């Protein structure tokens, strides 16, 4: 069953399209990674899906309903980011009890266990927490809500490496115990590559790709070899990025699914990680930062 359906969705701010003609479907009980560079439109898309605002054009259906002003969507989805706000008059323990009254699937036991694990004092107020601890508490709320649609926008902001590892582990364990549709937006794709199943890749408000992690790993390859030979061969390829590694050697990142002819045996070939593939695909030019300093 499709939980999310977007059909030619756009959102315009001041004449600029933050989201541009997005069409995709996300099925039930799948963890999707929303990936893209700063300004790609990820947060705008997530807020549209959460029903925080209306699209300028196109149609969004969440649980077969338009999300904006939908009580059904609100009760069955949760949006977690580092800007979450709670009543300044409630401490963390009281916030958890307030959540229990709203979310029908709320799991107070797991909320308390996670609070204890991360040494969060229930008598503390949200405003008193550090940035990393705020993110940790927000994630606890997101997981304990057990919503059929859980959206997390840069959930690990401010967390140190040890806490991030715990985060990915608890996300996976919670998902396996209570499957649901999850969307995780993050710049740290390498860290969550083993957690997500599909990647929704955005660039300049548009949709680049919506594929499985394994499929995206196979899209791009790095080819290196003698500079003149490589440049000649690359002229017939779909080159995403090219740079000189020495005065005589060069490296080219090319679309492995669009190769013309064979790769010469004198060239070295390397598969790239999903994160590197996404960086290459969303690149703004074939050159790198080194070209700026030439």
GIBEL-V941451 format. One record per pair of residues at least 12 apart in sequence whose C-alpha atoms are under 10 Angstrom apart, sorted by the first residue. I is the first residue (numbers start at 1). J is the second residue. D is the distance in whole Angstrom. If there is no record, write none. Layout:
I&J&D ; I&J&D
//
This chain:
1&25&10 ; 1&26&9 ; 1&27&6 ; 1&28&6 ; 1&29&9 ; 1&63&9 ; 2&25&7 ; 2&26&6 ; 2&27&4 ; 2&28&6 ; 2&29&10 ; 2&61&9 ; 2&62&8 ; 2&63&8 ; 2&64&8 ; 2&181&10 ; 3&25&8 ; 3&26&6 ; 3&27&5 ; 3&28&5 ; 3&29&9 ; 3&30&10 ; 3&61&8 ; 3&62&6 ; 3&63&5 ; 3&64&7 ; 3&65&10 ; 3&148&9 ; 3&149&8 ; 3&180&10 ; 3&181&8 ; 4&24&8 ; 4&25&6 ; 4&26&5 ; 4&27&7 ; 4&28&8 ; 4&49&8 ; 4&60&7 ; 4&61&6 ; 4&62&5 ; 4&63&7 ; 4&64&8 ; 4&65&10 ; 4&67&10 ; 4&149&9 ; 4&181&9 ; 5&23&8 ; 5&24&6 ; 5&25&5 ; 5&26&7 ; 5&27&9 ; 5&49&9 ; 5&59&8 ; 5&60&6 ; 5&61&5 ; 5&62&7 ; 5&63&9 ; 5&64&8 ; 5&65&10 ; 5&66&10 ; 6&21&9 ; 6&22&7 ; 6&23&5 ; 6&24&5 ; 6&25&6 ; 6&26&9 ; 6&49&9 ; 6&58&8 ; 6&59&6 ; 6&60&5 ; 6&61&7 ; 6&62&9 ; 7&21&8 ; 7&22&6 ; 7&23&5 ; 7&24&7 ; 7&25&9 ; 7&57&9 ; 7&58&6 ; 7&59&5 ; 7&60&7 ; 7&61&9 ; 8&20&8 ; 8&21&4 ; 8&22&5 ; 8&23&5 ; 8&24&9 ; 8&55&10 ; 8&57&7 ; 8&58&5 ; 8&59&7 ; 8&60&9 ; 9&21&5 ; 9&22&5 ; 9&23&7 ; 9&24&9 ; 9&45&9 ; 9&48&9 ; 9&54&10 ; 9&55&6 ; 9&56&8 ; 9&57&6 ; 9&58&4 ; 9&59&6 ; 9&60&7 ; 9&206&10 ; 10&22&7 ; 10&23&10 ; 10&44&10 ; 10&45&9 ; 10&48&10 ; 10&54&10 ; 10&55&6 ; 10&56&6 ; 10&57&5 ; 10&58&6 ; 10&59&9 ; 10&205&8 ; 10&206&9 ; 11&41&9 ; 11&44&8 ; 11&45&8 ; 11&48&9 ; 11&53&9 ; 11&54&8 ; 11&55&5 ; 11&56&5 ; 11&57&7 ; 11&58&9 ; 11&205&9 ; 12&44&10 ; 12&55&8 ; 12&56&6 ; 12&57&9 ; 13&56&9 ; 16&205&10 ; 17&41&9 ; 17&56&9 ; 17&204&9 ; 17&205&7 ; 17&206&9 ; 18&39&8 ; 18&40&7 ; 18&41&5 ; 18&42&9 ; 18&43&9 ; 18&44&7 ; 18&45&8 ; 18&204&7 ; 18&205&5 ; 18&206&9 ; 19&40&8 ; 19&41&6 ; 19&42&8 ; 19&43&10 ; 19&44&7 ; 19&45&7 ; 19&48&10 ; 19&55&9 ; 19&56&9 ; 19&57&10 ; 19&202&9 ; 19&203&9 ; 19&204&8 ; 19&205&4 ; 19&206&6 ; 19&207&9 ; 20&41&9 ; 20&45&10 ; 20&56&10 ; 20&57&9 ; 20&58&10 ; 20&202&10 ; 20&203&10 ; 20&204&8 ; 20&205&5 ; 20&206&5 ; 20&207&8 ; 21&57&8 ; 21&58&7 ; 21&205&8 ; 21&206&7 ; 21&207&8 ; 22&45&9 ; 22&58&8 ; 22&59&10 ; 22&60&10 ; 22&202&9 ; 22&205&8 ; 22&206&6 ; 22&207&6 ; 22&208&10 ; 23&58&9 ; 23&59&9 ; 23&60&9 ; 23&206&9 ; 23&207&8 ; 24&60&10 ; 24&200&9 ; 24&207&9 ; 24&209&10 ; 24&210&8 ; 25&60&10 ; 25&61&10 ; 25&210&9 ; 26&62&10 ; 26&181&8 ; 26&182&10 ; 26&183&9 ; 26&198&9 ; 26&200&10 ; 26&210&10 ; 27&180&10 ; 27&181&7 ; 28&63&10 ; 28&148&8 ; 28&149&9 ; 28&179&9 ; 28&180&7 ; 28&181&5 ; 28&182&9 ; 29&148&8 ; 29&149&9 ; 29&175&9 ; 29&176&10 ; 29&178&9 ; 29&179&5 ; 29&180&4 ; 29&181&4 ; 29&182&7 ; 30&149&10 ; 30&175&9 ; 30&179&8 ; 30&180&7 ; 30&181&5 ; 30&182&6 ; 30&183&8 ; 30&196&8 ; 30&197&7 ; 30&198&8 ; 31&150&9 ; 31&151&10 ; 31&172&10 ; 31&175&9 ; 31&179&9 ; 31&180&8 ; 31&181&6 ; 31&182&5 ; 31&183&6 ; 31&184&7 ; 31&195&8 ; 31&196&5 ; 31&197&6 ; 31&198&7 ; 31&199&9 ; 32&151&10 ; 32&181&8 ; 32&182&6 ; 32&183&5 ; 32&184&6 ; 32&185&9 ; 32&195&9 ; 32&196&6 ; 32&197&6 ; 32&198&5 ; 32&199&6 ; 32&200&7 ; 32&210&9 ; 32&211&10 ; 32&212&9 ; 32&213&10 ; 33&152&10 ; 33&182&8 ; 33&183&6 ; 33&184&5 ; 33&185&6 ; 33&186&7 ; 33&187&10 ; 33&189&8 ; 33&192&8 ; 33&193&9 ; 33&195&9 ; 33&196&6 ; 33&197&8 ; 33&198&6 ; 33&199&5 ; 33&200&6 ; 33&201&8 ; 33&210&10 ; 33&212&10 ; 33&213&9 ; 34&46&9 ; 34&152&10 ; 34&153&9 ; 34&154&10 ; 34&183&7 ; 34&184&6 ; 34&185&5 ; 34&186&7 ; 34&187&9 ; 34&189&9 ; 34&196&10 ; 34&198&9 ; 34&199&6 ; 34&200&5 ; 34&201&6 ; 34&202&8 ; 34&210&9 ; 35&184&9 ; 35&185&6 ; 35&186&6 ; 35&187&7 ; 35&188&9 ; 35&189&8 ; 35&199&7 ; 35&200&6 ; 35&201&5 ; 35&202&6 ; 35&203&9 ; 35&209&10 ; 35&275&9 ; 35&278&8 ; 35&279&10 ; 35&282&10 ; 36&185&9 ; 36&186&8 ; 36&187&7 ; 36&189&10 ; 36&200&8 ; 36&201&6 ; 36&202&5 ; 36&203&6 ; 36&204&9 ; 36&205&9 ; 36&207&10 ; 36&208&9 ; 36&278&8 ; 36&279&8 ; 36&281&10 ; 36&282&7 ; 37&186&10 ; 37&187&8 ; 37&201&9 ; 37&202&8 ; 37&203&7 ; 37&204&9 ; 37&278&9 ; 37&279&8 ; 37&282&8 ; 37&283&9 ; 38&187&9 ; 38&203&9 ; 38&204&9 ; 39&202&10 ; 39&203&8 ; 39&204&7 ; 39&205&8 ; 40&201&9 ; 40&202&6 ; 40&203&5 ; 40&204&5 ; 40&205&5 ; 40&206&8 ; 40&207&9 ; 40&282&9 ; 41&202&7 ; 41&203&8 ; 41&204&7 ; 41&205&5 ; 41&206&8 ; 41&207&10 ; 42&153&8 ; 42&185&7 ; 42&186&9 ; 42&200&10 ; 42&201&9 ; 42&202&7 ; 42&203&9 ; 42&204&10 ; 42&205&8 ; 42&206&10 ; 43&81&10 ; 43&152&10 ; 43&153&7 ; 43&154&9 ; 43&185&8 ; 44&205&9 ; 45&202&10 ; 45&205&9 ; 46&79&8 ; 46&151&7 ; 46&152&9 ; 46&153&8 ; 46&183&9 ; 46&184&10 ; 46&185&9 ; 47&67&10 ; 47&68&10 ; 47&79&8 ; 47&151&9 ; 47&153&9 ; 48&60&8 ; 48&67&8 ; 48&68&8 ; 49&61&8 ; 49&62&7 ; 49&66&9 ; 49&67&7 ; 49&68&8 ; 49&73&9 ; 49&77&10 ; 49&79&9 ; 49&149&10 ; 49&151&9 ; 50&62&9 ; 50&67&6 ; 50&68&8 ; 50&69&10 ; 50&70&10 ; 50&73&8 ; 50&74&8 ; 50&77&7 ; 50&78&7 ; 50&79&6 ; 50&149&9 ; 50&150&9 ; 50&151&8 ; 51&66&8 ; 51&67&4 ; 51&68&4 ; 51&69&7 ; 51&70&7 ; 51&71&10 ; 51&73&8 ; 51&74&8 ; 51&77&10 ; 51&79&10 ; 52&67&8 ; 52&68&6 ; 52&69&8 ; 52&74&10 ; 52&79&10 ; 53&67&9 ; 53&68&6 ; 53&69&9 ; 54&66&9 ; 54&67&8 ; 54&68&6 ; 54&69&9 ; 55&68&9 ; 61&73&10 ; 62&76&10 ; 62&77&9 ; 62&149&9 ; 63&76&9 ; 63&77&10 ; 63&148&9 ; 63&149&9 ; 73&147&10 ; 73&148&10 ; 73&149&9 ; 74&102&10 ; 74&103&9 ; 74&147&10 ; 74&149&10 ; 75&102&7 ; 75&103&6 ; 75&104&8 ; 75&105&10 ; 75&145&10 ; 75&147&8 ; 75&148&9 ; 75&149&10 ; 76&102&10 ; 76&103&7 ; 76&104&8 ; 76&105&9 ; 76&145&9 ; 76&146&9 ; 76&147&5 ; 76&148&6 ; 76&149&6 ; 76&150&9 ; 77&103&9 ; 77&142&9 ; 77&145&9 ; 77&146&9 ; 77&147&5 ; 77&148&6 ; 77&149&5 ; 77&150&6 ; 77&151&7 ; 77&181&9 ; 77&182&10 ; 78&103&9 ; 78&141&9 ; 78&142&6 ; 78&143&9 ; 78&145&8 ; 78&146&9 ; 78&147&6 ; 78&148&9 ; 78&149&7 ; 78&150&5 ; 78&151&6 ; 78&152&8 ; 78&182&10 ; 79&138&10 ; 79&139&10 ; 79&141&10 ; 79&142&7 ; 79&147&10 ; 79&149&9 ; 79&150&6 ; 79&151&5 ; 79&152&6 ; 79&153&8 ; 79&183&10 ; 80&135&9 ; 80&138&6 ; 80&139&7 ; 80&140&10 ; 80&141&8 ; 80&142&6 ; 80&143&10 ; 80&150&8 ; 80&151&6 ; 80&152&5 ; 80&153&6 ; 80&154&8 ; 80&155&7 ; 80&184&10 ; 81&134&10 ; 81&135&7 ; 81&138&7 ; 81&139&8 ; 81&142&10 ; 81&151&9 ; 81&152&6 ; 81&153&5 ; 81&154&6 ; 81&155&6 ; 81&156&9 ; 81&157&9 ; 81&185&10 ; 82&131&8 ; 82&132&9 ; 82&134&7 ; 82&135&6 ; 82&136&10 ; 82&138&8 ; 82&139&10 ; 82&152&9 ; 82&153&8 ; 82&154&7 ; 82&155&7 ; 82&156&9 ; 82&157&7 ; 82&158&9 ; 83&134&9 ; 83&135&9 ; 83&138&9 ; 83&153&10 ; 84&126&10 ; 84&134&9 ; 84&135&9 ; 84&138&7 ; 85&126&8 ; 85&127&9 ; 85&138&9 ; 86&125&9 ; 86&126&7 ; 86&127&9 ; 87&125&9 ; 87&126&9 ; 87&127&10 ; 88&125&7 ; 88&126&7 ; 88&127&7 ; 89&125&8 ; 89&126&10 ; 90&123&9 ; 90&124&9 ; 90&125&7 ; 90&126&8 ; 91&121&9 ; 91&122&6 ; 91&123&5 ; 91&124&5 ; 91&125&4 ; 91&126&7 ; 91&127&9 ; 91&128&10 ; 92&115&9 ; 92&120&8 ; 92&121&7 ; 92&122&5 ; 92&123&6 ; 92&124&6 ; 92&125&6 ; 92&126&6 ; 92&127&10 ; 92&137&8 ; 93&111&10 ; 93&112&9 ; 93&115&9 ; 93&120&10 ; 93&121&8 ; 93&122&4 ; 93&123&6 ; 93&124&8 ; 93&125&9 ; 94&122&8 ; 94&123&8 ; 94&124&10 ; 94&125&9 ; 95&122&9 ; 95&125&9 ; 95&126&9 ; 95&141&9 ; 96&108&8 ; 96&111&8 ; 96&112&9 ; 96&122&9 ; 96&137&10 ; 96&140&9 ; 96&141&7 ; 96&144&9 ; 96&145&10 ; 99&141&8 ; 99&144&9 ; 99&145&7 ; 100&141&10 ; 100&144&9 ; 100&145&8 ; 102&145&9 ; 103&144&9 ; 103&145&6 ; 103&146&8 ; 103&147&8 ; 104&145&8 ; 104&146&9 ; 104&147&8 ; 105&144&8 ; 105&145&6 ; 105&146&6 ; 105&147&7 ; 105&148&9 ; 106&141&9 ; 106&142&10 ; 106&143&9 ; 106&144&6 ; 106&145&4 ; 106&146&6 ; 106&147&8 ; 107&141&10 ; 107&143&9 ; 107&144&5 ; 107&145&6 ; 107&146&7 ; 108&141&10 ; 108&144&7 ; 108&145&9 ; 109&144&8 ; 110&140&8 ; 110&141&10 ; 110&143&9 ; 110&144&6 ; 110&145&10 ; 110&174&9 ; 111&137&9 ; 111&139&10 ; 111&140&6 ; 111&141&7 ; 111&142&10 ; 111&143&8 ; 111&144&6 ; 111&145&9 ; 112&140&9 ; 112&144&9 ; 113&140&10 ; 114&136&9 ; 114&137&9 ; 114&139&10 ; 114&140&7 ; 114&141&10 ; 114&143&10 ; 114&144&9 ; 114&170&9 ; 115&136&9 ; 115&137&8 ; 115&140&8 ; 115&141&10 ; 117&166&10 ; 118&133&8 ; 118&136&8 ; 118&137&9 ; 118&140&10 ; 118&163&8 ; 118&166&9 ; 119&133&10 ; 120&133&8 ; 120&134&10 ; 120&136&9 ; 120&137&8 ; 126&138&10 ; 130&158&8 ; 130&159&10 ; 131&156&10 ; 131&157&8 ; 131&158&5 ; 131&159&8 ; 132&155&10 ; 132&156&8 ; 132&157&7 ; 132&158&4 ; 132&159&4 ; 132&160&7 ; 132&163&9 ; 132&164&10 ; 133&156&10 ; 133&157&10 ; 133&158&8 ; 133&159&7 ; 133&160&10 ; 133&163&10 ; 134&155&10 ; 134&156&10 ; 134&157&9 ; 134&158&8 ; 134&159&9 ; 135&154&9 ; 135&155&6 ; 135&156&6 ; 135&157&6 ; 135&158&7 ; 135&159&7 ; 136&155&8 ; 136&156&8 ; 136&157&9 ; 136&158&9 ; 136&159&7 ; 136&163&8 ; 136&164&9 ; 136&167&8 ; 138&152&9 ; 138&155&8 ; 138&156&10 ; 139&152&8 ; 139&155&7 ; 139&156&9 ; 139&167&8 ; 139&171&9 ; 140&167&9 ; 140&170&10 ; 140&171&10 ; 142&155&10 ; 143&170&9 ; 143&171&8 ; 143&174&7 ; 143&175&9 ; 143&178&10 ; 144&174&9 ; 146&174&9 ; 146&175&9 ; 146&178&7 ; 146&179&9 ; 146&180&8 ; 147&178&10 ; 147&179&10 ; 147&180&7 ; 147&181&8 ; 147&182&9 ; 148&178&9 ; 148&179&8 ; 148&180&5 ; 148&181&6 ; 148&182&8 ; 149&180&6 ; 149&181&5 ; 149&182&6 ; 149&183&8 ; 150&180&7 ; 150&181&6 ; 150&182&5 ; 150&183&6 ; 150&184&9 ; 151&181&8 ; 151&182&6 ; 151&183&5 ; 151&184&6 ; 151&185&8 ; 152&182&8 ; 152&183&6 ; 152&184&5 ; 152&185&6 ; 152&186&9 ; 153&183&8 ; 153&184&6 ; 153&185&5 ; 153&186&7 ; 154&184&7 ; 154&185&5 ; 154&186&5 ; 154&187&8 ; 154&188&9 ; 155&167&9 ; 155&184&8 ; 155&185&8 ; 155&186&7 ; 156&168&9 ; 156&185&10 ; 156&186&8 ; 156&187&10 ; 156&188&9 ; 157&186&9 ; 161&191&10 ; 164&191&9 ; 164&192&10 ; 165&191&8 ; 165&192&9 ; 167&192&10 ; 168&191&8 ; 168&192&7 ; 168&194&9 ; 168&195&7 ; 169&192&10 ; 169&195&9 ; 171&195&8 ; 172&194&9 ; 172&195&6 ; 172&196&9 ; 175&195&10 ; 182&196&9 ; 183&196&9 ; 183&198&10 ; 183&199&9 ; 183&200&9 ; 184&196&8 ; 184&199&10 ; 184&200&10 ; 185&199&10 ; 185&200&9 ; 187&275&9 ; 188&275&8 ; 189&273&9 ; 189&274&8 ; 189&275&6 ; 189&276&9 ; 189&278&9 ; 190&273&8 ; 190&274&7 ; 190&275&6 ; 190&276&9 ; 191&275&10 ; 192&275&10 ; 193&213&7 ; 193&214&10 ; 193&273&9 ; 193&274&8 ; 193&275&8 ; 194&213&9 ; 195&213&10 ; 196&212&9 ; 196&213&8 ; 197&211&9 ; 197&212&6 ; 197&213&6 ; 197&214&9 ; 198&210&7 ; 198&211&6 ; 198&212&4 ; 198&213&5 ; 198&214&9 ; 198&215&9 ; 198&216&9 ; 199&211&6 ; 199&212&6 ; 199&213&6 ; 199&214&10 ; 199&215&10 ; 199&216&8 ; 199&274&9 ; 199&278&9 ; 200&212&9 ; 200&213&10 ; 201&216&10 ; 201&278&7 ; 201&279&10 ; 201&281&9 ; 201&282&8 ; 202&278&9 ; 202&281&10 ; 202&282&8 ; 203&278&10 ; 203&281&9 ; 203&282&6 ; 203&283&9 ; 203&284&10 ; 204&282&9 ; 208&278&9 ; 208&281&8 ; 208&282&8 ; 209&278&9 ; 209&281&9 ; 212&274&10 ; 213&273&9 ; 213&274&7 ; 213&275&10 ; 214&273&10 ; 214&274&8 ; 215&274&9 ; 216&272&10 ; 216&273&9 ; 216&274&6 ; 216&275&9 ; 216&276&10 ; 216&277&7 ; 216&278&8 ; 217&256&10 ; 217&271&7 ; 217&272&6 ; 217&273&6 ; 217&274&5 ; 217&275&8 ; 217&276&9 ; 217&277&7 ; 217&278&9 ; 218&255&9 ; 218&256&7 ; 218&257&8 ; 218&271&7 ; 218&272&8 ; 218&273&9 ; 218&274&8 ; 218&277&9 ; 219&254&8 ; 219&255&6 ; 219&256&5 ; 219&257&6 ; 219&258&9 ; 219&271&9 ; 219&272&9 ; 219&274&9 ; 219&277&7 ; 219&278&9 ; 219&281&9 ; 220&238&10 ; 220&239&10 ; 220&240&9 ; 220&253&7 ; 220&254&6 ; 220&255&5 ; 220&256&5 ; 220&257&8 ; 220&258&9 ; 220&270&9 ; 220&271&7 ; 220&272&7 ; 220&273&9 ; 220&274&9 ; 220&276&8 ; 220&277&6 ; 220&278&9 ; 220&280&8 ; 220&281&8 ; 221&240&10 ; 221&252&8 ; 221&253&6 ; 221&254&6 ; 221&255&7 ; 221&256&6 ; 221&257&9 ; 221&269&7 ; 221&270&6 ; 221&271&5 ; 221&272&6 ; 221&273&9 ; 221&276&10 ; 221&277&8 ; 221&280&10 ; 222&239&10 ; 222&240&10 ; 222&241&9 ; 222&242&9 ; 222&251&7 ; 222&252&6 ; 222&253&4 ; 222&254&6 ; 222&255&9 ; 222&256&9 ; 222&267&10 ; 222&268&8 ; 222&269&6 ; 222&270&5 ; 222&271&6 ; 222&272&7 ; 222&277&10 ; 223&242&9 ; 223&250&8 ; 223&251&6 ; 223&252&5 ; 223&253&6 ; 223&254&8 ; 223&263&8 ; 223&264&10 ; 223&267&6 ; 223&268&6 ; 223&269&5 ; 223&270&7 ; 223&271&9 ; 224&242&10 ; 224&243&10 ; 224&244&9 ; 224&245&9 ; 224&249&7 ; 224&250&6 ; 224&251&4 ; 224&252&6 ; 224&253&9 ; 224&266&9 ; 224&267&6 ; 224&268&5 ; 224&269&7 ; 224&270&9 ; 225&244&10 ; 225&245&10 ; 225&248&9 ; 225&249&6 ; 225&250&6 ; 225&251&7 ; 225&252&9 ; 225&264&9 ; 225&265&10 ; 225&266&7 ; 225&267&5 ; 225&268&6 ; 225&269&9 ; 226&244&10 ; 226&245&10 ; 226&246&9 ; 226&247&9 ; 226&248&6 ; 226&249&5 ; 226&250&6 ; 226&251&9 ; 226&266&8 ; 226&267&8 ; 227&243&9 ; 227&244&7 ; 227&245&9 ; 227&246&9 ; 227&247&8 ; 227&248&5 ; 227&249&5 ; 227&250&5 ; 227&251&8 ; 227&252&10 ; 228&248&8 ; 228&249&8 ; 228&250&8 ; 229&249&9 ; 229&250&9 ; 229&264&9 ; 229&266&10 ; 229&267&9 ; 230&242&10 ; 230&249&8 ; 230&250&7 ; 230&251&8 ; 230&252&8 ; 230&263&10 ; 230&264&9 ; 230&266&10 ; 230&267&8 ; 231&243&10 ; 231&250&8 ; 231&251&9 ; 231&252&8 ; 233&260&9 ; 233&261&9 ; 233&262&10 ; 233&263&8 ; 233&264&9 ; 234&251&10 ; 234&252&7 ; 234&253&9 ; 234&254&8 ; 234&259&10 ; 234&260&9 ; 234&263&10 ; 236&259&8 ; 236&260&7 ; 236&261&9 ; 237&252&10 ; 237&253&10 ; 237&254&7 ; 237&255&8 ; 237&256&9 ; 237&258&7 ; 237&259&6 ; 237&260&6 ; 237&261&9 ; 238&252&10 ; 238&253&9 ; 238&254&6 ; 238&255&6 ; 238&256&9 ; 238&257&9 ; 238&258&7 ; 238&259&7 ; 238&260&9 ; 239&252&7 ; 239&253&6 ; 239&254&4 ; 239&255&7 ; 239&256&10 ; 239&258&10 ; 239&259&10 ; 239&280&9 ; 239&281&10 ; 239&285&10 ; 239&286&7 ; 240&252&8 ; 240&253&6 ; 240&254&5 ; 240&255&7 ; 240&277&10 ; 240&279&10 ; 240&280&6 ; 240&281&6 ; 240&282&9 ; 240&283&7 ; 240&284&9 ; 240&285&7 ; 240&286&5 ; 240&287&9 ; 241&253&5 ; 241&254&7 ; 241&255&10 ; 241&279&10 ; 241&280&7 ; 241&281&9 ; 241&283&8 ; 241&284&9 ; 241&285&7 ; 241&286&4 ; 241&287&6 ; 241&288&7 ; 242&254&9 ; 242&285&9 ; 242&286&6 ; 242&287&6 ; 242&288&8 ; 243&286&8 ; 243&287&6 ; 243&288&7 ; 243&289&10 ; 243&290&8 ; 243&291&8 ; 244&287&10 ; 244&288&10 ; 244&290&9 ; 244&291&10 ; 251&267&10 ; 251&268&9 ; 251&269&10 ; 252&269&10 ; 252&286&9 ; 252&287&10 ; 253&269&10 ; 253&270&9 ; 253&271&10 ; 253&272&9 ; 253&276&10 ; 253&277&9 ; 253&280&7 ; 253&281&10 ; 253&286&9 ; 254&277&10 ; 254&280&9 ; 254&281&9 ; 255&277&9 ; 255&280&9 ; 255&281&9 ; 256&271&9
//
